[in-house]
Amino acid sequence: MKKETYTCQHVFIQLIKEKDVEYDKITFPACATEIARKIIKQNDREHFIVLCLDGSNHVVCVNTVHVGTVSSVNINLREVLKPVILSNSCSIIVVHNHPSGDPAPSDNDHRITEKIQEACKLFDIPLLDHVILGDDNKFYSFKDEGLLQ
């Protein structure tokens, strides 16, 4: 019987920095909103970003995971966790905006938060918060509402 052989590539994966930006230590959800608002700004579409933190809650990496439509954003869990693992982060905060201005979470926001939290647990990476940005410095924090363990 002839043995089948396959080839595979040995690869080197590295995180490529776009630029260095200084951020304050995140001590409460409002700190995360300040950082996220600088990145997302006023947009007419939903943006979903991941703030990757070190053991002291300093931001070591920020990544825009997806840009969606005016009322939704599709999230792939692999894309959420990829920058976290590549940057060797200790924990994360995810943030997205609601262009409508109302930061109240949708049913889908609740579902995706649960999925992200479950995925993070598999890698022992705490999901510290999921923050939704609205207008006029309004925001919704899943942590503040007691919805994250």
N, C-alpha and C positions, 0 to 999 in steps of 0.2 A: 504494500500500500504506500502510495506516494504521500509524503508529508507536505502539507500546505505551509508556505511561509508568507509572512506579512512584513512589511516595513512600517516603522513608526518613526516619527521625528522626535529627537530630543530637543527640547526648547528651553530657552531662558526667558522668563517673564519678569518684567520690571515695571515699576510705576514711573511714568514720565511726568515730571512737574511742568505745569504750564507757566506758573509764576508763583512767587512767594507773596503772601499777604498776611499781615499781622491781625490777629483777633484776640479779644479778651477771653479769659477763662470763663467757661459756662458754669454759672452757679445757680441759675434758675431759668425757666422757660423764656422769659423776656430777653435774656442774652442771646438765645438761639434765634429769636425772631429778628433781633437787630442784624445779626450776621446774614440771615436768609433774605431779609428785605434788601440788603445791599446787592445780593446776587440776583434775586428774582425781579426786583424793582416793580414798576407798574406794568403788568403784562395783561394782554387780552386772552391768554391761554394759561392753562394750569401747568406749572413747573413743579417737578418732584425732585428734591435734592437730599443728599445724605451728608450729614456732618459727622466725620470720623474723629473720635476723641482718643487722647492718650489716657494713662492712668490717673492723671491729675485734672481731667476734663478740659484740657487745652485742645483746640481744634488742630489736627494734624493734616487733614485732607477734607476738601469739599468737592462733591461731585454731583453734577446734574444728571440724574438717572433717566429722566424722560420729560419731554415737553408734549403735552396733550392738546386737547381742544378747549373750547371756551367753558365746557362743563365737566370734563373728565380727563383722566390720565391713566393709561394702561401701565401697570407695573409688572416687571419681570423680577422675581426674587433673586435670580442669579445676578442681575445687573445692580440690584441694591447691595448685595453682599460683596461683589467683586472689589470695589475700591476699599472696602473695610478690610478685607483680607490682604490685599496688595499693600496697603499702608500700615499693616500690622497694628491696627487700632484695637483699643481695649473695649470701647463701647460706641454706640451711635445714637444720633437723634435724626429722625427723618422729618422733613418739612415740605409742605406744598401749599400753594396759594389757591384761593377761590376768587376768580376774576369778578364774580358777582358782588364781592365785598362782604358777604355773609360767611363768617368762619365756622358756622355750625357744621358738624360732620354729617356726611350722607351715610346711608347703609353700606355703600361700597367702601367708604373711608374706614368704617368699623371693621369690615371684613379684611381689608388689606392690612390693617394694623395688626389684627390677630395673626394673619399669615406671616407677616414680617417678624413678629415676636416669636412665633414657633420656629421659624428658620434660624433666627438669631440664637435661640436656645440650643439648637443642634451644634452650633459652633462655639458655645459658651461666650457669646458676645451680647452683653446686655443692651436691650433697646431702652434707652433712658426716657425717650418721649417721642411722640408724633405730634407736631404742631401744625395747625392750619392757619394760614394768614388771611386776614380779611382787610377791609379798608380802615383807614384812620387809626392805625396801630392796634386794631382789634385782632385778637387771636384766640384760638381754642387749643388747649393743651390736654391731651389724653391723660398725662400724668397728674395734672392738677385736678382733673375730674375723677381721679381714682380708677381709671380704666386700664392702667398698666400695672403689672405685678412687679 
